[in-house]
Amino acid sequence: MEPILEVRNLTCGYQRLPVFTGVNLTLYPGQLSGLVGPSGCGKSTLIKAILGLVRPWEGEIWFRGKQLKPGVAPPKVGYVPQVETVDWSFPVTAEEVVMMGCYQNQKILPWQSKRERNIARQLLNRVGIEHVAHQPIGNLSGGQQQRVFLARALVGEPDIVFLDEPTSSSDLQIQHELLHLLADLNQQGLSIFLSTHDLNSVATHLPWVICFNHGLICQGEPIDIFTSAILEKTFGTEMVVFHHQDRILIASSGTSLRHQMQHNLPAILRKTASKTK
Ligand SMILES: Nc1ncnc2c1ncn2[C@@H]1O[C@H](COP(=O)(O)OP(=O)(O)OP(=O)(O)O)[C@@H](O)[C@H]1O
C-alpha cells in the first residue's frame, strides 16, 4: 500500500537547540495512530513540521509519493491544535470558526455564502454539535470547542487529520466520547494521527501507537508496545502495566497507586469498561 505520508530523517529544533533528530515515520491510509511521549519531548514540533508550520533543519516529508517543499503544508490535511493555544475570547461563533476552514489562512469575510454555511452546519452535525452553531466559541465547553476545531479540520474533506493533545484538557468521559467519534470517522475512511500523554485512552482506543521521546522509540499495537520496559524508555519513569482479558491498564509505579491497583484491579477494569461503552 502506498503511504499517505513519510517523514524521512527529520531533524527539528529551535534557536540552535535540537528537539529531535533523524526521525523516520510512515503513515498509511486508514491508520488511526497515536503519538505518545512525555511533555516537551517534541510531539507538537513533529506535527507542526509535518504541517509546514515549523521548518525542519534537515530531512524530507513526502505526501502520497511527492516530496513537499520545506515549510509547505501537505494538501488535503486537517489540523486540530492544542486547545490551550487558542484565544477563546475571539468573538466568533462555532459556525464561523468552521467556516474559517473554507478560507484557509485568510480572515473570515463578512459575506459568507449559503454554501459555506451549509458546509459548516453539516460538519458540526457530523461531530455531534450542530445545536451550538450560533454560540460564541468562548462559551462552549472544552469538549465542544475541540469538536468545533475538528469540524473545521474536516473542511475540504482531508485524507488525514492531525490532532495535537486532543484529550489533554477534558475529563475521562469527554475523552472517551471524543476518541469514539475519532474511531467512527476513521471507520468512514479518514486517517487520523493524534498526540497524547494519556496512555490509558490510547491503550483502549487506538490500534497503533508510536512512542516518542526526542526521537522515535518504537511503534506497534498497544498490546506489544505497552510494556514496562518500553514505557520506561519513553517516559523515563517506571510504569506498571496490567493486563486483564483484552484490556491494558497503565499506572506510574508510585507505591500506593501500585498497591491499590494490584488489590482493586477487577473493580477498576469494570469501571473503565463501563466508561468506554
Ligand atoms: N516556538 C518555540 N520556540 C522555542 N522553543 C520551543 C518552541 N516550541 C516548542 N519549544 C520547545 O521545544 C521542546 C519540544 O516542545 P513540544 O511542544 O514539541 O513538545 P511536546 O512533546 O508537544 O510537549 P507537550 O506534550 O507538553 O505539548 C520543548 O522544550 C519546548 O519548550
The ligand as an ORCA input file, in Angstrom:
! r2SCAN-3c Opt
* xyz 0 1
  N       8.377     28.191     19.343
  C       9.298     27.641     20.152
  N      10.460     28.296     20.410
  C      11.407     27.757     21.207
  N      11.287     26.549     21.802
  C      10.148     25.850     21.587
  C       9.102     26.370     20.757
  N       8.100     25.442     20.715
  C       8.491     24.424     21.499
  N       9.718     24.663     22.021
  C      10.490     23.769     22.891
  O      10.716     22.569     22.169
  C      10.583     21.424     23.024
  C       9.522     20.489     22.456
  O       8.265     21.136     22.556
  P       6.930     20.461     22.003
  O       5.824     21.434     22.242
  O       7.156     19.980     20.628
  O       6.805     19.190     22.970
  P       5.514     18.294     23.274
  O       6.014     16.891     23.387
  O       4.451     18.536     22.286
  O       5.086     18.843     24.689
  P       3.590     18.857     25.360
  O       3.188     17.406     25.478
  O       3.823     19.500     26.684
  O       2.714     19.643     24.446
  C      10.259     21.967     24.400
  O      11.448     22.058     25.132
  C       9.695     23.345     24.129
  O       9.948     24.220     25.203
*
